[in-house]
Amino acid sequence: MAFVQGLDRNQPLLLPASVDDYVSEENPVRAIDAFVDSIDLSSAGFKIKADKAIGRASYHPATLLKIYLWGYFSRVRSSRRLEHSCKTNLEAIWLTSHLTPDHSTISDFRKSNPKALKEIFKQFNIVCLQLNLFGKELVAIDGSFIKAVNSKSRSFTRGKLVKLIKQIDKAVSKYLEQLNTSDEGAPSVDSSKAKELLSEKLERIRLKKDKYETLLTQCEESPTGQVSLTDPDSIQLRKRNQHVVGYNLQIAVDEKHHLATSCEVTQHHTDHKLLSKMAQQSKSDLNISSEDSLTVVADTGYGSGSEFQKCEQSNIVAIAPMQRRKVAGDGSFDVSVFEYQADDTYLCPEGKALPRKADDVREDMSYRVYYNSKLCKGCPQLGKCTNGKYRKVKISEYKDS
């Protein structure tokens, strides 16, 4: 059976004389090169060394920026892999003009210029606006959890620390009991060694308790209620079966060419209060005037009456399903089957009027609460209507009566 044969490695070949011949005119890497060369890097926030500056010559920020943008485009994010690409990948070699910065230089460039890199994103938006690549009519918003450089074992919440301190107290009691037993027995060489080991363990565990109590104080003072030791800004996030120590990344995408208009890294546990913020940021980044409208769409996690109201005040049409409430009873009697009456009561399906008894505020949202515990007693539908002794109807302030 015949196989496809390769060329002899020692066979001379007539290859293109320049690297430029390997990069076609349609290659996106040329757009990266032209984009970076068109930006005033000094005004963007990058530090550019003067030509007559004393010391070893450094890489120009434009070169390192091109490497990073190419890495994002090619899904190469590791600084070591970017270093390797500058030596082996023809696109990277063309882009850097044969320069090969090491991974530390590439990594330090990102660490030293976070604000300037964010400004580059804005500059790219401006270029896209000039080229009419944004439709500026419909924007989709969604979020995703991104991992931080911090393991779960080095991330603490108040509940976790309280549990750990209780475990230590239990262990201390156990060791103290063993020490007392050791003191009551007849002295011997083995018992003395055991007592010494127990004392050392007791001291170590007390030091650990002091550490946890210090972290507990930091948790109570922290705005997030959490403490992370490696990446201090990261927090524990949980969504369905996903548990991550990191950040909640928000991104808005324009409908015309599916280009990102805005992005924001947040410490919010959920997307619940981020709809209006991301919608207003998208409107600003797209240079849409306050008089013009923008439509945004999002999933159930963003659905909130207060967020819809904020969007409406900014001339933004927000479309997102409302979050599902916990089903009362067996679900047979949804809130929608209760009819509002002119005397500020709600009529239940059995014809009983539930008066307004209280107002409740949860997560910056106000609710009107209607119930009558006496009327619910003996109702034949009580088991289907609620799991409690009587039914409460909670109406959001943003719901029309």
C-alpha positions, 0 to 999 in steps of 0.5 A: 500500500502506497503512502503520501511521502514527505520531502527530504529534510536536506532537499533545498527549497525555493521559499519566499525570500521574506516573512511578509510573503507568508502573511496574506493581505487578508490576514487579520494580523495586518489589522492588529498591526495597523490598529496599534500603529494608529493609536497614540500610546502615550495618551492611552497611558503607556509609558514610552522611554525617551530615545536618549534615556540612560540604561538598557534599551527596552521593548516598545509598548507597541510591540508588546501590545501587538503580541497580546492582541494577537494572543487574544485573537489566536486564543494564546493567553499564557505568557510562556506560550506567547514567548514560544510563538514569537520564535516559531509562529510566522504570524507572531514573527511578522508582527514583532519583526523578529523580536522575541521578548521573554515571558517575564517581559510579556507578563510584566507588561500586562501587570503594569498597564491594566488601565491603559489596556482598558483604554485600548478597548475603548479605542477599538470601539471608536474604530469600529464606530468609524467603520460603522460596524455597530448597529447600535440598535440591539445589544445582548448582555450576559455574564460568566464566572472566571477563575481567579488565582486563588484556590478554594482552600485559601478563600474564606466566608464567615460561615466557613470560618465559624465552622472551622473555629468550632472544629478547633474548639472541639479538637482543643477540648479533646487534647485537654482531656487527653492531657488531664488523663495523662496527668492522672496516670503514673509518670513514665518516659512514654507518658512524658513524651505523649504529654509533650506531643499533645502540648505541641499539637495544642499550641499549633491548633491554638495558633491556627484558631488565632489566624481564623479569628483574625480572618473572621474579623476581616470578613466582617469588615470586608464589603463582600463578606469574604477574604481571599489570601492569594487574589484579595479581590476574588470572591466565592461564586455559586451558580447551579452546580458551578462553584468558582473562586473568581469574578463575575464577568459581564459582557455586552455584544452588538447584534449587527456583527456580534462585536463586544461593546462593553465588558466589566469584571464585577464582584457581584454574586449574581446578575440580578442588579447588573442589567441597567449598569451594563445597558447604560455602559453600552449606550455610553460606549456606543456614543448613543445620545440620551434622547436615542433609544437602545434595546437590550436583551438578557436572560432570567438572571437579570429580570428585575422590576427595579432594573427595568425602571432604571433602564426606562429612565435612561431611554433603554428598552430592556427585555428579560424574563422575570425571575421565578418565585418560589411556588406557594403550596402545590402551585395551583394558586399563582399570584396572578389568580388573586384580583386587586380591588379598589379598596387596596385588597386582593380577592382570593379565588375563594372570594375572600378579601386579603387586606394590606397588612405590611410593607417589606423591603428585600434586596432594595425592592419594596413589596406590599404584603396582603394576608388575613390569617383568620379568613384562611382557617378552615379554607378547603383550598388551604393545602393547595394554596400554601404550605403555611397556616395562611397565604401571604400575597407579596406584590412588587412595587413595580407591578401594576395593580 
